[in-house]
Amino acid sequence: MRRNGRGDQLVLVHVLTPTKLSKQQKELLTELSKTLGKEAVHQPEKGLFDRVKEAIGFD
């Protein structure tokens, strides 16, 4: 593992997403979201069919 060269690194991340939130928890997350701005919002990548539909103007 201790090599001097460059290379890819494989990282495994486990993310737990809460499914049941209290009213206060929802308000706190909304407040946090406002402070982070638009760059913190995840934009899912478009799939092949989405790009094809967009290219032919079907969307």
C-alpha positions as CSV (number, residue, x, y, z in Angstrom):
1,M,0.0,0.0,0.0
2,R,2.9,2.4,0.6
3,R,3.8,3.2,-3.0
4,N,5.1,6.4,-4.2
5,G,3.2,6.4,-7.5
6,R,-0.2,7.8,-8.3
7,G,-3.3,5.8,-8.8
8,D,-7.0,5.4,-8.1
9,Q,-8.3,5.0,-4.6
10,L,-11.3,2.8,-3.8
11,V,-13.5,4.2,-1.0
12,L,-16.6,2.6,0.4
13,V,-19.1,5.0,2.0
14,H,-22.2,4.0,3.9
15,V,-24.8,6.7,4.1
16,L,-27.8,6.3,6.3
17,T,-30.8,8.4,5.2
18,P,-33.4,9.0,7.9
19,T,-36.9,8.2,6.8
20,K,-38.9,9.4,9.8
21,L,-38.2,13.0,11.0
22,S,-40.0,15.1,13.6
23,K,-41.3,18.5,12.6
24,Q,-38.3,20.1,14.4
25,Q,-35.8,17.9,12.6
26,K,-37.4,18.8,9.2
27,E,-37.2,22.5,10.0
28,L,-33.5,22.2,11.0
29,L,-32.7,20.4,7.8
30,T,-34.5,23.0,5.8
31,E,-32.6,25.7,7.6
32,L,-29.3,23.9,6.9
33,S,-30.1,23.5,3.3
34,K,-30.7,27.3,2.9
35,T,-27.3,28.1,4.4
36,L,-25.5,25.6,2.1
37,G,-26.8,27.1,-1.1
38,K,-27.4,25.6,-4.5
39,E,-24.0,23.9,-4.8
40,A,-24.9,21.5,-2.0
41,V,-28.0,20.2,-3.9
42,H,-27.3,16.9,-5.6
43,Q,-28.2,16.9,-9.3
44,P,-28.6,13.3,-10.5
45,E,-26.7,12.6,-13.7
46,K,-28.8,12.2,-16.8
47,G,-29.1,8.7,-18.2
48,L,-28.6,7.7,-21.9
49,F,-32.3,7.9,-22.7
50,D,-32.6,11.3,-21.0
51,R,-29.7,12.7,-23.2
52,V,-31.2,11.2,-26.3
53,K,-34.6,12.7,-25.6
54,E,-33.0,16.1,-24.9
55,A,-31.0,15.8,-28.2
56,I,-34.0,15.2,-30.3
57,G,-36.1,17.8,-28.5
58,F,-38.6,15.4,-27.0
59,D,-38.1,16.7,-23.5
